Amino acid sequence: MIKAVFFDLDDTLLWDNQSIQESFDNTCKAAQEKYNLDPKQLEEAVRSAARELYATYESYEFTKMIGINPFEGLWGDFLEGEHEGFRQLEKVAPTYRKDAWTQGLKALGIDDPAFGAKLAETFRSERRNKPLVYDETYKVLDELKGNYQLLLLTNGSPDLQKTKLDGVPDLVPYFDHIVISGDFGRGKPDPSLFNHALGLLELKPEEVVMVGDKLTTDILGATRVGVHSVWINRENNERDDSIAIPDYEVNNLEEIHEILNELNK
């Protein structure tokens, strides 16, 4: 009998990729207006610079363990969290943001560090003001609440994930517990994080379903501890079975009801 559903946050309940995309779109338009740059070319240049820079910092291995991607670094402050890695991130974040945008401009022939710094702050502001929720998120949570315990299991830094949730305050009350990897000290797919979440609800793995969009974290982690896994694959991406094989695959969260009914027969 299934007694609880664990949900991932980013790109499962919140449309984080779209929030990032719209923030890039709006920020790059400012560069287009000033220097007549192709906004898409600038976006790709900044994304490339951000990935390369991010991997050079002392905090990189920590960010991989916790699950903080380079584009979250472009708008996060990392003020919370006890691990030394957060202090390293807090220290480098302002320079990282400025350098990523400045190097992106330079890749297109524009050497203007002051404008790079301005674009960095524009992007940060845009992303903080752009929380997007999938159309079906609240409907599905409404239908599950009361019938199942609900737990939010998200990778990321405490203040960044809390900032995302602050932007969608109606989401928080649905959950009996909210577990953030940065608070715990390890991220998905580490089994210890899943076992911690199971312990909070005092449930066995076979009594829980994990719903998430990433094979590498949500599905692999659930599989490792014996939790039923549901891969939400809205973009119809090709599944890489060498990473993890989900028990179920869906395109929309509303399909979770049929899966729960089947498991509870």
Contacts in CASP RR format, 6 or more apart in sequence:
PFRMAT RR
TARGET T0000
AUTHOR 0000-0000-0000
METHOD contacts of the structure
MODEL  1
MIKAVFFDLDDTLLWDNQSIQESFDNTCKAAQEKYNLDPKQLEEAVRSAA
RELYATYESYEFTKMIGINPFEGLWGDFLEGEHEGFRQLEKVAPTYRKDA
WTQGLKALGIDDPAFGAKLAETFRSERRNKPLVYDETYKVLDELKGNYQL
LLLTNGSPDLQKTKLDGVPDLVPYFDHIVISGDFGRGKPDPSLFNHALGL
LELKPEEVVMVGDKLTTDILGATRVGVHSVWINRENNERDDSIAIPDYEV
NNLEEIHEILNELNK
1 207 0 8 1.000
1 264 0 8 1.000
2 148 0 8 1.000
2 207 0 8 1.000
2 208 0 8 1.000
2 209 0 8 1.000
2 228 0 8 1.000
2 260 0 8 1.000
2 263 0 8 1.000
2 264 0 8 1.000
3 148 0 8 1.000
3 149 0 8 1.000
3 201 0 8 1.000
3 203 0 8 1.000
3 207 0 8 1.000
3 208 0 8 1.000
4 148 0 8 1.000
4 149 0 8 1.000
4 150 0 8 1.000
4 151 0 8 1.000
4 201 0 8 1.000
4 203 0 8 1.000
4 207 0 8 1.000
4 208 0 8 1.000
4 209 0 8 1.000
5 144 0 8 1.000
5 148 0 8 1.000
5 149 0 8 1.000
5 150 0 8 1.000
5 151 0 8 1.000
5 208 0 8 1.000
5 209 0 8 1.000
5 210 0 8 1.000
5 211 0 8 1.000
5 256 0 8 1.000
5 260 0 8 1.000
6 151 0 8 1.000
6 152 0 8 1.000
6 153 0 8 1.000
6 194 0 8 1.000
6 197 0 8 1.000
6 208 0 8 1.000
6 209 0 8 1.000
6 210 0 8 1.000
6 211 0 8 1.000
6 222 0 8 1.000
6 227 0 8 1.000
7 13 0 8 1.000
7 150 0 8 1.000
7 151 0 8 1.000
7 152 0 8 1.000
7 153 0 8 1.000
7 175 0 8 1.000
7 211 0 8 1.000
7 212 0 8 1.000
8 153 0 8 1.000
8 154 0 8 1.000
8 188 0 8 1.000
8 210 0 8 1.000
8 211 0 8 1.000
8 212 0 8 1.000
8 213 0 8 1.000
8 214 0 8 1.000
8 217 0 8 1.000
8 218 0 8 1.000
9 16 0 8 1.000
9 152 0 8 1.000
9 154 0 8 1.000
9 161 0 8 1.000
9 164 0 8 1.000
9 165 0 8 1.000
10 16 0 8 1.000
10 154 0 8 1.000
10 155 0 8 1.000
10 164 0 8 1.000
10 213 0 8 1.000
11 17 0 8 1.000
11 213 0 8 1.000
11 214 0 8 1.000
12 211 0 8 1.000
12 212 0 8 1.000
12 213 0 8 1.000
12 218 0 8 1.000
12 232 0 8 1.000
12 253 0 8 1.000
13 133 0 8 1.000
13 134 0 8 1.000
13 137 0 8 1.000
13 141 0 8 1.000
13 152 0 8 1.000
13 171 0 8 1.000
13 253 0 8 1.000
14 131 0 8 1.000
14 132 0 8 1.000
14 133 0 8 1.000
14 134 0 8 1.000
14 137 0 8 1.000
14 164 0 8 1.000
14 168 0 8 1.000
14 171 0 8 1.000
15 132 0 8 1.000
15 133 0 8 1.000
15 134 0 8 1.000
16 132 0 8 1.000
16 164 0 8 1.000
18 132 0 8 1.000
19 127 0 8 1.000
19 130 0 8 1.000
19 131 0 8 1.000
19 132 0 8 1.000
20 71 0 8 1.000
20 127 0 8 1.000
22 126 0 8 1.000
22 130 0 8 1.000
22 132 0 8 1.000
23 75 0 8 1.000
23 123 0 8 1.000
23 126 0 8 1.000
23 127 0 8 1.000
23 130 0 8 1.000
24 43 0 8 1.000
24 46 0 8 1.000
24 47 0 8 1.000
24 123 0 8 1.000
25 39 0 8 1.000
25 43 0 8 1.000
26 122 0 8 1.000
26 126 0 8 1.000
27 119 0 8 1.000
27 122 0 8 1.000
27 123 0 8 1.000
27 126 0 8 1.000
28 37 0 8 1.000
28 39 0 8 1.000
28 40 0 8 1.000
28 42 0 8 1.000
28 43 0 8 1.000
28 46 0 8 1.000
29 39 0 8 1.000
30 118 0 8 1.000
30 119 0 8 1.000
30 122 0 8 1.000
31 37 0 8 1.000
31 39 0 8 1.000
31 42 0 8 1.000
31 105 0 8 1.000
31 110 0 8 1.000
31 115 0 8 1.000
31 119 0 8 1.000
32 38 0 8 1.000
32 39 0 8 1.000
32 42 0 8 1.000
34 115 0 8 1.000
35 105 0 8 1.000
35 110 0 8 1.000
35 112 0 8 1.000
37 105 0 8 1.000
37 108 0 8 1.000
37 110 0 8 1.000
38 108 0 8 1.000
41 108 0 8 1.000
42 104 0 8 1.000
42 105 0 8 1.000
42 108 0 8 1.000
45 103 0 8 1.000
45 104 0 8 1.000
45 105 0 8 1.000
45 107 0 8 1.000
45 108 0 8 1.000
46 100 0 8 1.000
46 101 0 8 1.000
46 103 0 8 1.000
46 104 0 8 1.000
47 70 0 8 1.000
47 71 0 8 1.000
48 104 0 8 1.000
48 107 0 8 1.000
49 99 0 8 1.000
49 100 0 8 1.000
49 101 0 8 1.000
49 103 0 8 1.000
49 104 0 8 1.000
49 107 0 8 1.000
50 70 0 8 1.000
50 71 0 8 1.000
50 73 0 8 1.000
50 74 0 8 1.000
50 96 0 8 1.000
50 100 0 8 1.000
51 70 0 8 1.000
53 70 0 8 1.000
53 96 0 8 1.000
53 99 0 8 1.000
53 100 0 8 1.000
53 103 0 8 1.000
54 60 0 8 1.000
54 63 0 8 1.000
54 70 0 8 1.000
54 73 0 8 1.000
54 96 0 8 1.000
57 88 0 8 1.000
57 89 0 8 1.000
57 92 0 8 1.000
57 96 0 8 1.000
58 88 0 8 1.000
59 85 0 8 1.000
59 88 0 8 1.000
59 89 0 8 1.000
59 92 0 8 1.000
62 83 0 8 1.000
62 85 0 8 1.000
62 88 0 8 1.000
62 89 0 8 1.000
63 69 0 8 1.000
63 89 0 8 1.000
65 185 0 8 1.000
65 186 0 8 1.000
65 187 0 8 1.000
65 190 0 8 1.000
66 83 0 8 1.000
66 155 0 8 1.000
66 156 0 8 1.000
66 157 0 8 1.000
66 181 0 8 1.000
66 182 0 8 1.000
66 185 0 8 1.000
66 186 0 8 1.000
66 187 0 8 1.000
67 155 0 8 1.000
67 156 0 8 1.000
67 181 0 8 1.000
67 187 0 8 1.000
67 188 0 8 1.000
67 217 0 8 1.000
68 89 0 8 1.000
68 155 0 8 1.000
68 156 0 8 1.000
68 157 0 8 1.000
68 160 0 8 1.000
72 156 0 8 1.000
72 157 0 8 1.000
72 160 0 8 1.000
73 89 0 8 1.000
73 93 0 8 1.000
73 96 0 8 1.000
73 97 0 8 1.000
74 96 0 8 1.000
74 97 0 8 1.000
74 100 0 8 1.000
74 120 0 8 1.000
74 123 0 8 1.000
74 124 0 8 1.000
74 127 0 8 1.000
75 97 0 8 1.000
75 123 0 8 1.000
75 124 0 8 1.000
75 127 0 8 1.000
75 128 0 8 1.000
75 160 0 8 1.000
76 93 0 8 1.000
76 124 0 8 1.000
76 157 0 8 1.000
76 159 0 8 1.000
76 160 0 8 1.000
76 163 0 8 1.000
77 90 0 8 1.000
77 93 0 8 1.000
77 159 0 8 1.000
77 160 0 8 1.000
78 86 0 8 1.000
78 89 0 8 1.000
78 90 0 8 1.000
78 93 0 8 1.000
78 157 0 8 1.000
78 159 0 8 1.000
78 160 0 8 1.000
79 86 0 8 1.000
79 90 0 8 1.000
79 159 0 8 1.000
80 86 0 8 1.000
80 157 0 8 1.000
80 158 0 8 1.000
80 159 0 8 1.000
80 162 0 8 1.000
81 157 0 8 1.000
81 158 0 8 1.000
81 159 0 8 1.000
81 182 0 8 1.000
81 183 0 8 1.000
83 182 0 8 1.000
83 185 0 8 1.000
86 157 0 8 1.000
86 182 0 8 1.000
89 157 0 8 1.000
97 120 0 8 1.000
97 121 0 8 1.000
97 123 0 8 1.000
97 124 0 8 1.000
98 113 0 8 1.000
98 116 0 8 1.000
98 117 0 8 1.000
98 120 0 8 1.000
100 120 0 8 1.000
101 116 0 8 1.000
101 117 0 8 1.000
101 119 0 8 1.000
101 120 0 8 1.000
101 123 0 8 1.000
102 112 0 8 1.000
102 113 0 8 1.000
102 116 0 8 1.000
102 117 0 8 1.000
102 120 0 8 1.000
105 111 0 8 1.000
105 112 0 8 1.000
105 115 0 8 1.000
105 116 0 8 1.000
105 119 0 8 1.000
128 163 0 8 1.000
131 164 0 8 1.000
131 167 0 8 1.000
131 168 0 8 1.000
133 168 0 8 1.000
133 171 0 8 1.000
134 253 0 8 1.000
136 252 0 8 1.000
136 253 0 8 1.000
136 254 0 8 1.000
137 171 0 8 1.000
137 253 0 8 1.000
138 170 0 8 1.000
138 171 0 8 1.000
139 254 0 8 1.000
140 253 0 8 1.000
140 254 0 8 1.000
140 256 0 8 1.000
140 257 0 8 1.000
141 150 0 8 1.000
141 171 0 8 1.000
141 174 0 8 1.000
143 257 0 8 1.000
144 150 0 8 1.000
144 256 0 8 1.000
145 174 0 8 1.000
148 260 0 8 1.000
149 176 0 8 1.000
149 201 0 8 1.000
149 203 0 8 1.000
150 174 0 8 1.000
150 175 0 8 1.000
150 176 0 8 1.000
151 175 0 8 1.000
151 176 0 8 1.000
151 177 0 8 1.000
151 178 0 8 1.000
151 179 0 8 1.000
151 197 0 8 1.000
151 200 0 8 1.000
151 201 0 8 1.000
152 175 0 8 1.000
152 177 0 8 1.000
152 178 0 8 1.000
152 179 0 8 1.000
153 179 0 8 1.000
153 188 0 8 1.000
153 193 0 8 1.000
153 194 0 8 1.000
153 197 0 8 1.000
153 210 0 8 1.000
154 161 0 8 1.000
154 178 0 8 1.000
154 179 0 8 1.000
154 180 0 8 1.000
154 181 0 8 1.000
155 180 0 8 1.000
155 181 0 8 1.000
155 182 0 8 1.000
155 187 0 8 1.000
155 188 0 8 1.000
155 217 0 8 1.000
156 180 0 8 1.000
156 181 0 8 1.000
156 182 0 8 1.000
156 187 0 8 1.000
157 180 0 8 1.000
157 182 0 8 1.000
158 180 0 8 1.000
158 182 0 8 1.000
158 183 0 8 1.000
161 180 0 8 1.000
162 180 0 8 1.000
165 171 0 8 1.000
165 172 0 8 1.000
165 178 0 8 1.000
172 178 0 8 1.000
176 200 0 8 1.000
176 201 0 8 1.000
177 197 0 8 1.000
177 200 0 8 1.000
177 201 0 8 1.000
179 193 0 8 1.000
179 196 0 8 1.000
179 197 0 8 1.000
179 200 0 8 1.000
181 187 0 8 1.000
181 188 0 8 1.000
181 193 0 8 1.000
184 192 0 8 1.000
184 193 0 8 1.000
184 196 0 8 1.000
185 193 0 8 1.000
186 192 0 8 1.000
186 193 0 8 1.000
187 193 0 8 1.000
187 217 0 8 1.000
188 194 0 8 1.000
188 214 0 8 1.000
188 217 0 8 1.000
188 218 0 8 1.000
188 220 0 8 1.000
188 221 0 8 1.000
189 216 0 8 1.000
189 217 0 8 1.000
189 218 0 8 1.000
189 220 0 8 1.000
189 221 0 8 1.000
189 224 0 8 1.000
189 244 0 8 1.000
190 221 0 8 1.000
191 221 0 8 1.000
191 224 0 8 1.000
191 225 0 8 1.000
194 205 0 8 1.000
194 210 0 8 1.000
194 221 0 8 1.000
194 222 0 8 1.000
194 224 0 8 1.000
194 225 0 8 1.000
194 227 0 8 1.000
195 225 0 8 1.000
198 204 0 8 1.000
198 205 0 8 1.000
198 208 0 8 1.000
198 225 0 8 1.000
198 227 0 8 1.000
201 208 0 8 1.000
205 225 0 8 1.000
205 226 0 8 1.000
205 227 0 8 1.000
206 226 0 8 1.000
206 227 0 8 1.000
206 228 0 8 1.000
208 227 0 8 1.000
208 228 0 8 1.000
209 227 0 8 1.000
209 228 0 8 1.000
209 229 0 8 1.000
209 230 0 8 1.000
209 256 0 8 1.000
209 259 0 8 1.000
209 260 0 8 1.000
209 263 0 8 1.000
210 218 0 8 1.000
210 219 0 8 1.000
210 221 0 8 1.000
210 222 0 8 1.000
210 227 0 8 1.000
210 228 0 8 1.000
210 229 0 8 1.000
210 230 0 8 1.000
211 218 0 8 1.000
211 230 0 8 1.000
211 232 0 8 1.000
211 253 0 8 1.000
211 256 0 8 1.000
212 218 0 8 1.000
212 219 0 8 1.000
212 230 0 8 1.000
212 231 0 8 1.000
212 232 0 8 1.000
213 231 0 8 1.000
213 232 0 8 1.000
213 233 0 8 1.000
213 234 0 8 1.000
215 231 0 8 1.000
215 239 0 8 1.000
215 240 0 8 1.000
215 243 0 8 1.000
215 244 0 8 1.000
215 246 0 8 1.000
216 243 0 8 1.000
216 244 0 8 1.000
218 229 0 8 1.000
218 231 0 8 1.000
219 229 0 8 1.000
219 231 0 8 1.000
219 243 0 8 1.000
219 244 0 8 1.000
219 245 0 8 1.000
219 246 0 8 1.000
220 243 0 8 1.000
220 244 0 8 1.000
221 227 0 8 1.000
221 244 0 8 1.000
222 228 0 8 1.000
222 229 0 8 1.000
223 229 0 8 1.000
223 244 0 8 1.000
223 245 0 8 1.000
223 246 0 8 1.000
228 247 0 8 1.000
228 248 0 8 1.000
228 263 0 8 1.000
229 244 0 8 1.000
229 246 0 8 1.000
229 247 0 8 1.000
229 248 0 8 1.000
230 246 0 8 1.000
230 247 0 8 1.000
230 248 0 8 1.000
230 249 0 8 1.000
230 250 0 8 1.000
230 256 0 8 1.000
230 259 0 8 1.000
231 239 0 8 1.000
231 246 0 8 1.000
231 248 0 8 1.000
231 249 0 8 1.000
231 250 0 8 1.000
232 250 0 8 1.000
232 251 0 8 1.000
232 252 0 8 1.000
232 253 0 8 1.000
233 239 0 8 1.000
233 249 0 8 1.000
233 250 0 8 1.000
233 251 0 8 1.000
234 251 0 8 1.000
234 252 0 8 1.000
236 251 0 8 1.000
239 245 0 8 1.000
239 246 0 8 1.000
239 249 0 8 1.000
248 259 0 8 1.000
250 256 0 8 1.000
250 259 0 8 1.000
END
